[in-house]
């Protein structure tokens, strides 16, 4: 925009930081918001940097909710914004997902229009988590869910008499991570594709009591796979270095004794995508590593630590064998083929953009 004059402002709320999936979704949204919009990003991470954003820094301001004066930070970020929305991801779960409900409620009370866009919901057992979802439904103009399983959970959480009243607010759209991609990714050739294995392990300490046992079994299974398939190079990346780096280091130290292993912790999302593109096999517990693997028609295995991973397999009509339970890590990894979906994913962007434009207009 000339002279940095913007006719509109909008605020995006999310965890963001070093998370691959979050940054994929955020950058996809930024690329597709109208150029006359000034964009404020409210983040719960202190690690989001302006260089992580693939957009002119003149259009974006980052507000860190971890700093002192949280309420003042929120008010500053939305002062000129008429609307605020949560930008994708599984924001409601029993472990660490409150959907930023306090922030959204404050924005609602000062007259801002609120929306949850492209979100997922895990099965919720805690009463507090269910209350957060109910509040979100009441204060939001729309809630766009990314998969049918989240919709089923939503219906179970909300009392029937309320759900019937608010049903029109709830819409289903594809995973907004696809907004990051465009036709150029189809045209680009894959460089140096070889017999490489990519590992992006997800820390599961908060999900399973036997998490250390599962990690050991995972490493044993990986070593067996490397030997049987004559893997040349093993690359290890963190989809979220704040969460996964400890486990990644354990995997690296164990495999590095006997194999050609490279651990790449804090690299850009572009470099992570390049690694996925050139790898022959991908093993991960991270949903959006699996999403990008699917986009590039890669053979991958997705470890199932959360219902969102099962929903991903179901939503994309993928073979059940791609999803591996942690209790089955003693069974050798088996990679299966599936129908390429790159074109279909790009076509889904039209539905996402229609929903986005409907909210911001």
Residue, then its C-alpha position, 0 to 999 in steps of 0.5 A: x500500500x502506498x504511504x502505508x495507508x490502510x482503510x481497514x484493520x483486523x486482528x488475528x489471535x492464536x498460539x503461533x510461535x515456533x509451531x510449523x502448522x500454526x505458521x503455515x496457517x497464519x501465513x496462508x491467511x496473511x497471503x489472502x487477506x485484502x491488501x488494504x487491511x492492516x493486520x494485528x497478530x495477538x500471540x500467546x508465544x513470545x517466539x513469533x518473529x516478523x521474519x517468520x511472516x511472508x508478508x510486508x512488515x509494514x502491514x503487520x504488528x505483533x502483540x505478545x500476550x505473555x508480556x506485562x499489561x495483557x489487557x492493555x496489549x489486547x486493547x491496543x491490538x484491537x483498538x482500530x479493528x472491528x473484527x477479531x478471529x482465531x486463526x486455525x488449529x485445535x484450539x479447544x482441548x483438555x491439555x492446553x487449549x482454551x481457545x483464548x476465550x478470555x481474550x475473545x470475551x473481552x473483545x466481544x464485551x467492547x463491541x468487536x465481532x468475534x470468529x473462530x476460523x478453521x479450528x479443530x476440537x478434541x474430545x473434551x472431558x473437563x467441564x471447564x473446557x466444555x464451558x469455554x466452547x459454549x462461551x465461544x459459541x455464544x460470543x462468535x458471529x461464526x465458528x468455522x470447523x475444519x473436520x466433521x469429527x470436531x462438528x460431532x464433538x461440538x454437538x455433544x458438548x452444547x445442550x440440544x436446546x442451545x445447539x438448535x438455536x446457534x446451529x446456523x453459526x457453525x460451518x464446516x470448511x477445509x483445513x486452512x493450511x491449504x491457503x499457504x499453497x498455490x499452483x507454483x508448488x505443483x510446477x516446482x520440481x523436487x530437488x535431490x529426491x533420494x532415499x531419505x527418511x524424515x522424522x518429526x516426532x511429537x512429544x506426548x508426555x501430556x497424553x500418555x503415561x507410557x510416553x518414555x516406553x513409546x519413545x524407546x519402541x519408536x526408536x527401535x522400530x525406526x532402526x529396523x526400518x532404516x536397515x530394511x530399506x537401506x535409508x541413506x539419510x535421516x533428517x530430524x526436524x521439530x514441528x514445534x521446537x518449544x515442545x519437541x526438541x527434547x525427544x528429537x535430541x534423544x532420537x538423534x543421539x540414538x540414531x547418530x551412533x550408527x547412521x547418517x543423521x542430521x537434526x535441523x531444529x530451528x529452520x524456516x517453514x520453507x526449509x521444512x517444506x523442502x525437506x518434506x518434498x525431497x524425502x521418500x518417507x516421512x514419519x510424524x505425530x504432527x498433523x500439518x507435517x502429515x498435511x504437507x506430506x499428503x499435499x506432495x503425495x509422499x509416503x507417510x505415517x501419522x502417529x495417533x496421539x489425538x483425535x485430530x489425527x484420526x479426523x485427518x485420515x477420515x476427512x481425506x479418505x486415506x488408508x487406515x494403515x497410515x495412522x499408527x497407534x502408539x500401542x502398536x509401535x512394536x509392529x514394523x512400519x508399513x508405508x502404503x500408497x494413496x490417491x494423489x490429492x494436490x489438485x483437490x486441496x487447491x480447489x478447496x481453497x475457494x471454499x475457505x476464501x469464500x468463508x474468510x471474505x464473508x466474515x471480514x466484509 
